[in-house]
Amino acid sequence: MEESAQTDTMIFAHLDKVLDTLSDGIYLTDKDGTTLKVNSMYERLSGLDRDQLLGHNVRELVEKGIFNVIVNPEIVGLGKPVTRLQTNVHGRRVVLNGHPILDKSGEVVMVVTYARDITIMSQMKDQLAEQQELIEKLNINFDYMNKSKLLKHPLIYVSEAMSQVMKQLKRLAATDATMLLLGETGVGKDILVRNIYEMSGRRSQPFFKIDCSSIPENLIESELFGYASGAFSGALSKGRLGFFEMADKGTIFLDEVGELPLAMQSKLLRVLQDMEVVRVGSTQPRKVDVRIIAATNRDLLSEVQQGTFRSDLYYRLRVGVLSVPSLRERPEDIIPLLKYFLDVYCQRYRKKVSLSPQAEGVMRNYRWPGNVREMENLIMSLVITCERGIVEGTELPASMLDEPAAKETLPLFTGYLAGAGSRPLKQIMADIERKLIRDALALHGSVTKVAQLFGVNRTTIFRKLQGEDGNLPAADQAP
């Protein structure tokens, strides 16, 4: 008994120090509400000094306005824990978790209350939410860049039209100029922008692609420019960064910029003119250093004339312009692209598929309204569905076969087959090859160009035409 009494005395003597080691605020009262103990963490959380509290009844403290809520009377009455939100004279908010201390008979003799700072908890919650959102946006950025490197295709071209585009691209990429890419859907503007970024001096800095057509109109301003604290219901208490602030020192790609609402166009113009953004709900401008690359498949000049696109923004964007030709404007690139995509998807799906001369002829003369994207999707589909290892012309989509050029190509092959008789396949195919080569020579006027088109050397072209006049241009006669 004596040893137990000594232990109790030691604990009581050092109780204040024990309570001060706890990370929660501690407020200890008797059953009547008189304050017995307060630890140092409670002092820090509340901003109140223990000398203001010790010996005072909690009801008295409420009357004086020291704090607005107490849990002691309710806990004594119920004999159960109670949780409440308390605000004190300094405007600090804490969550109170009060617990009864019972004697042997089950009567409440004391109340111990744990206090946690809700202000800090709210700040931490907002910070975590903001960091999570930043991580998600960075993941979007990295996902885009990784897909650009791993899934997107290199630029495949042999045409003079695309060679000129690439020369201009290289000159502009090395600068910090705002750029505008114009061209039909599917011509490869995305890939060109990736090349611009990778050739620029900002290639080690952030890159964000923003599809202006996919963000709801009521959210696009806060997405681009962020928002200030309390800007709207549900906003983070500390506000949030927008894409422009996150892309500081880097590059922003505004895809489908022609889809921006007029109100947003004026805000984008301010960024281009002053290199500063204003968050939603704020009047304080924030400086940014961002290179803007925009792209659209719309005729912006026509929209300027119609009043649906701001003329001042249009001319601000037109600092460095790249007009990307459609696939029908560079027919020399059709065969190299067909071969590339065929090789890519044969490797991906572990298949061996080729195009018949008939199918290749139809594709070469097709207008490709969806451009390179349409071609890629078609080749992927053909590789997946092909069962015999060769794609015949009759297996192509009806939309391709209905074109006049296809209707001219198909009878060529059906005529050969109908009149084949007992001729061997090798001879029939040789006749078809000669016909294709003569048609190509008539179109391009040069053996060199035809050899490049079919991916063979000049000698092969002459050999295939052996015994035929072939309508060879004089400049390309065999030596």
Beta strands, then each sheet from edge to edge (+ up, - down):
strand 1: 25-30
strand 2: 35-38
strand 3: 82-87
strand 4: 93-102
strand 5: 108-117
strand 6: 179-182
strand 7: 207-211
strand 8: 251-255
strand 9: 276-278
strand 10: 285-287
strand 11: 291-296
strand 12: 320-323
strand 13: 354-355
strand 14: 390-391
sheet 1: 2+ 1- 5+ 4- 3+
sheet 2: 7+ 8+ 11+ 6+ 12+
sheet 3: 9+ 10-
sheet 4: 13+ 14+
end
